[in-house]
Amino acid sequence: MKIYIYAKSGHSIGLEATRTCCAIAAKLKEFDPILCTCDFRAGVYAKEELGIKKYVSVDVLTNLPNIMERGDILIYDSDETTDIMEKHMKDFCSLLYKVGVDTPQNIVDDKLFKKNPNPKCEKTLFFGDDDYGNLLLELIKNSSKKQINLLLGHYFFLGNETKLTPYFEKLFTDEEYVDTISDSKFLLTTSIQSCMESIACGNKPVLLLRKDKSYNLQFIENLNLPTINYNENLDKMILEFEDIISSYPNLNDIEIFDFNTLVLQIREKFSPDNNINS
């Protein structure tokens, strides 16, 4: 029996689900889970930067039965399923968990993202891992240089770094993601996952609601996380960011998900006394 953790990923999707699934894999490392990504590059990045031991590329969720065996365990973060697909998946797997339903949507690896009492960077912008429409390049066209660092996305197009450099204090590469999130006192980001990681480090994120992304607005409201609505003027958004961080609000406590119950369920399936076909 094996545990597979599937994350929808790719150059037009980003690594939001991948980062969440890597954090889940860290919680379940005793079971030697296998990360499944749609894009091979996402798996390589997860192994090199996010602590993943095993990964495989499967293109789409429906390809999983080609590598899994009946009775295996699956955890998945994807919107690809239908009711019929989920029924077949439940019949095929001994345990099935959907991220955002059976687990929280955003989980942080507390071994990577630890409290940092002395962050070195005052302000950083993370526009996300993907920018297929080159929205950020459009934003800087009528912008002056900003006193804010930029953390580059994993899927940014080759050559964008040169174009972006004149408009920011300093650029950090995607390989510096973990250190940059930890070291940025104030983070302006389009990623709710990086917000959660920033909070785990004791820092203060602001969520930029990118127009091509969807967000759990109820979760954001419950957390009291400050947000900025995306517009076509980077100068205006940075000014709004500066205003928010000048009197940053108190965030509400995050309910900690108890992984012990999930771990015990999995251990029971791995027990030699358990018959997975019963």
C-alpha positions as CSV (number, residue, x, y, z in Angstrom):
1,M,0.0,0.0,0.0
2,K,1.2,3.5,-0.9
3,I,0.1,7.1,-0.2
4,Y,-0.2,9.4,-3.2
5,I,-0.6,13.2,-2.8
6,Y,-1.8,14.9,-6.0
7,A,-1.4,18.6,-6.6
8,K,-2.8,20.4,-9.7
9,S,0.1,22.4,-11.0
10,G,1.6,23.9,-14.1
11,H,2.9,27.1,-15.9
12,S,-0.6,28.6,-16.1
13,I,-1.7,27.4,-12.7
14,G,1.3,27.9,-10.4
15,L,2.4,26.0,-7.3
16,E,-0.2,26.9,-4.8
17,A,-1.5,23.4,-4.5
18,T,2.0,22.0,-4.7
19,R,3.2,24.0,-1.7
20,T,0.1,22.9,0.3
21,C,0.6,19.3,-0.7
22,C,4.3,19.4,0.2
23,A,3.3,20.6,3.7
24,I,0.8,17.7,4.0
25,A,3.6,15.3,2.9
26,A,5.8,16.6,5.6
27,K,3.1,15.8,8.2
28,L,2.9,12.3,6.8
29,K,6.6,11.6,6.2
30,E,6.5,8.4,8.2
31,F,4.4,6.8,5.4
32,D,6.9,7.8,2.7
33,P,4.2,9.6,0.5
34,I,4.6,10.2,-3.2
35,L,3.9,13.6,-4.6
36,C,2.0,13.7,-7.9
37,T,2.2,16.8,-10.0
38,C,0.8,17.7,-13.5
39,D,4.1,19.3,-14.4
40,F,7.5,17.6,-14.1
41,R,9.1,20.9,-13.1
42,A,6.8,21.2,-10.1
43,G,8.0,17.8,-8.8
44,V,11.7,18.7,-9.3
45,Y,11.2,22.0,-7.5
46,A,9.3,20.3,-4.6
47,K,12.2,17.9,-4.2
48,E,14.9,20.5,-4.4
49,E,13.3,23.2,-2.3
50,L,10.3,21.8,-0.3
51,G,11.6,18.6,1.2
52,I,9.8,16.1,-1.0
53,K,11.5,12.7,-1.2
54,K,9.5,11.0,-4.0
55,Y,7.5,12.6,-6.9
56,V,6.0,11.6,-10.2
57,S,4.4,13.5,-13.0
58,V,0.9,12.3,-14.0
59,D,-0.4,15.1,-16.3
60,V,-4.0,14.9,-15.0
61,L,-5.8,13.4,-12.1
62,T,-7.5,10.8,-14.2
63,N,-4.1,9.2,-15.0
64,L,-3.5,8.2,-11.4
65,P,-5.1,4.7,-11.7
66,N,-2.2,4.0,-14.2
67,I,0.3,4.1,-11.4
68,M,-1.8,3.4,-8.3
69,E,-3.0,0.0,-7.1
70,R,-6.5,-0.7,-5.7
71,G,-6.5,0.0,-2.0
72,D,-3.8,2.8,-2.1
73,I,-4.5,6.0,-0.3
74,L,-5.0,9.3,-2.1
75,I,-4.9,12.9,-0.9
76,Y,-5.7,15.4,-3.6
77,D,-5.8,19.2,-4.1
78,S,-7.6,19.8,-7.4
79,D,-10.8,21.0,-8.9
80,E,-10.7,18.4,-11.7
81,T,-13.2,16.0,-10.2
82,T,-16.9,15.4,-10.8
83,D,-19.3,13.6,-8.5
84,I,-18.9,10.4,-10.6
85,M,-15.1,10.7,-10.5
86,E,-15.1,11.0,-6.8
87,K,-17.4,8.0,-6.4
88,H,-14.9,5.9,-8.5
89,M,-12.0,7.3,-6.5
90,K,-13.6,6.3,-3.2
91,D,-14.2,2.8,-4.6
92,F,-10.6,2.5,-5.8
93,C,-8.9,3.9,-2.7
94,S,-8.9,2.6,0.8
95,L,-8.8,6.2,2.1
96,L,-9.5,9.3,0.1
97,Y,-9.0,12.9,1.3
98,K,-9.8,16.1,-0.5
99,V,-7.7,19.2,0.5
100,G,-10.1,22.0,1.5
101,V,-12.8,19.5,2.5
102,D,-11.2,16.8,4.6
103,T,-8.2,18.9,5.5
104,P,-7.7,22.7,5.5
105,Q,-7.0,24.4,2.2
106,N,-3.7,25.9,3.3
107,I,-1.3,24.0,5.5
108,V,2.2,25.1,6.4
109,D,5.3,23.0,6.9
110,D,6.5,24.3,10.3
111,K,9.9,22.8,9.7
112,L,10.5,25.1,6.8
113,F,8.6,28.1,8.0
114,K,9.7,28.9,11.6
115,K,9.3,32.0,13.7
116,N,11.9,34.6,12.6
117,P,12.2,37.3,15.3
118,N,14.6,39.4,13.1
119,P,13.6,39.5,9.4
120,K,16.2,41.1,7.2
121,C,13.9,42.5,4.5
122,E,11.4,45.2,5.3
123,K,9.0,44.7,2.3
124,T,8.7,42.1,-0.5
125,L,6.3,41.6,-3.4
126,F,5.5,38.0,-4.5
127,F,3.2,38.2,-7.5
128,G,2.8,34.4,-7.5
129,D,4.6,31.5,-9.2
130,D,2.9,32.0,-12.5
131,D,2.2,35.0,-14.7
132,Y,1.3,33.5,-18.1
133,G,-0.4,36.8,-19.1
134,N,2.7,38.9,-18.1
135,L,0.5,41.0,-15.9
136,L,3.5,42.2,-13.8
137,L,5.3,43.4,-16.9
138,E,2.2,45.4,-17.8
139,L,2.1,46.9,-14.3
140,I,5.6,48.2,-14.4
141,K,5.2,50.0,-17.7
142,N,4.0,53.2,-16.1
143,S,5.6,52.7,-12.8
144,S,8.6,54.2,-11.1
145,K,11.2,52.2,-9.1
146,K,9.7,50.9,-5.9
147,Q,11.3,50.6,-2.5
148,I,10.2,47.0,-2.3
149,N,11.9,43.7,-3.1
150,L,10.5,41.2,-5.7
151,L,10.4,37.5,-5.3
152,L,10.3,35.9,-8.7
153,G,7.8,33.2,-9.6
154,H,8.8,29.7,-10.5
155,Y,7.1,29.9,-13.9
156,F,8.1,33.4,-14.9
157,F,9.2,33.6,-18.5
158,L,12.9,33.6,-19.4
159,G,14.1,37.1,-19.7
160,N,11.5,38.7,-17.4
161,E,14.1,39.1,-14.7
162,T,16.1,41.6,-16.7
163,K,13.0,43.6,-17.5
164,L,11.8,43.7,-13.9
165,T,15.2,44.5,-12.2
166,P,15.1,48.3,-12.7
167,Y,11.7,48.6,-10.9
168,F,12.6,46.9,-7.6
169,E,15.1,47.2,-4.8
170,K,16.3,43.6,-5.1
171,L,15.1,40.5,-6.9
172,F,15.1,37.1,-5.3
173,T,14.9,33.9,-7.3
174,D,12.3,31.1,-6.8
175,E,15.1,29.0,-5.2
176,E,15.2,31.6,-2.5
177,Y,11.5,31.3,-1.8
178,V,11.6,29.8,1.7
179,D,14.3,32.2,3.0
180,T,12.6,35.2,1.4
181,I,9.2,34.5,2.9
182,S,10.8,34.0,6.3
183,D,13.0,37.1,6.0
184,S,10.3,39.6,4.8
185,K,8.7,41.5,7.6
186,F,5.9,42.8,5.3
187,L,4.8,40.7,2.3
188,L,2.5,41.8,-0.5
189,T,1.5,38.6,-2.2
190,T,-1.2,37.2,-4.5
191,S,-0.9,33.8,-2.8
192,I,-2.9,32.8,0.2
193,Q,-0.5,29.9,0.8
194,S,2.5,32.3,1.1
195,C,0.3,34.5,3.4
196,M,0.0,31.5,5.7
197,E,3.7,30.8,5.5
198,S,4.5,34.4,6.3
199,I,2.2,34.3,9.3
200,A,3.9,31.1,10.5
201,C,7.2,33.0,10.4
202,G,5.8,35.8,12.5
203,N,5.6,38.3,9.6
204,K,2.8,40.4,8.3
205,P,1.3,39.6,4.9
206,V,-1.1,41.5,2.7
207,L,-3.1,39.6,0.1
208,L,-3.3,41.2,-3.4
209,L,-6.4,39.8,-5.0
210,R,-5.2,39.0,-8.5
211,K,-7.9,39.2,-11.2
212,D,-7.1,35.8,-12.7
213,K,-7.1,33.9,-9.4
214,S,-10.0,32.7,-7.2
215,Y,-9.9,33.0,-3.4
216,N,-11.8,31.7,-0.4
217,L,-13.1,35.1,0.7
218,Q,-14.8,33.7,3.8
219,F,-11.5,32.2,5.0
220,I,-9.8,35.5,4.4
221,E,-12.5,37.5,6.2
222,N,-12.4,35.1,9.2
223,L,-8.7,35.5,9.5
224,N,-9.0,39.3,9.2
225,L,-6.2,39.2,6.6
226,P,-5.8,42.6,4.9
227,T,-6.4,42.6,1.2
228,I,-5.9,44.9,-1.8
229,N,-8.0,44.7,-4.9
230,Y,-6.0,44.3,-8.1
231,N,-5.9,47.3,-10.5
232,E,-3.8,48.3,-13.4
233,N,-1.7,50.8,-11.4
234,L,1.2,49.4,-9.5
235,D,2.0,52.7,-7.8
236,K,-1.5,52.9,-6.4
237,M,-1.4,49.3,-5.1
238,I,2.0,49.9,-3.4
239,L,0.7,53.1,-1.8
240,E,-2.3,51.1,-0.4
241,F,0.1,48.4,0.8
242,E,2.2,51.1,2.6
243,D,-0.9,52.5,4.2
244,I,-2.0,49.0,5.5
245,I,1.4,48.1,7.0
246,S,1.6,51.4,8.8
247,S,-1.2,50.2,11.0
248,Y,-1.3,46.5,10.4
249,P,-4.4,44.9,11.9
250,N,-4.5,42.1,14.5
251,L,-5.1,38.8,12.8
252,N,-7.5,36.3,14.2
253,D,-6.2,32.9,15.5
254,I,-6.0,30.1,12.9
255,E,-7.7,26.9,14.0
256,I,-4.9,24.3,14.0
257,F,-5.9,21.1,12.1
258,D,-5.2,18.0,14.1
259,F,-3.4,15.6,11.9
260,N,-3.3,12.9,14.6
261,T,-6.7,11.6,13.6
262,L,-5.7,11.4,9.9
263,V,-2.4,9.7,10.9
264,L,-4.2,7.2,13.0
265,Q,-6.6,6.3,10.2
266,I,-3.7,5.8,7.8
267,R,-1.7,3.7,10.4
268,E,-4.7,1.5,10.7
269,K,-4.7,0.8,7.0
270,F,-1.0,0.1,7.0
271,S,-1.5,-2.4,9.9
272,P,-0.6,-6.0,8.9
273,D,-3.9,-7.0,10.6
274,N,-6.0,-4.8,8.2
275,N,-7.5,-6.4,5.1
276,I,-7.8,-3.6,2.6
277,N,-10.2,-5.6,0.5
278,S,-12.7,-6.1,3.3
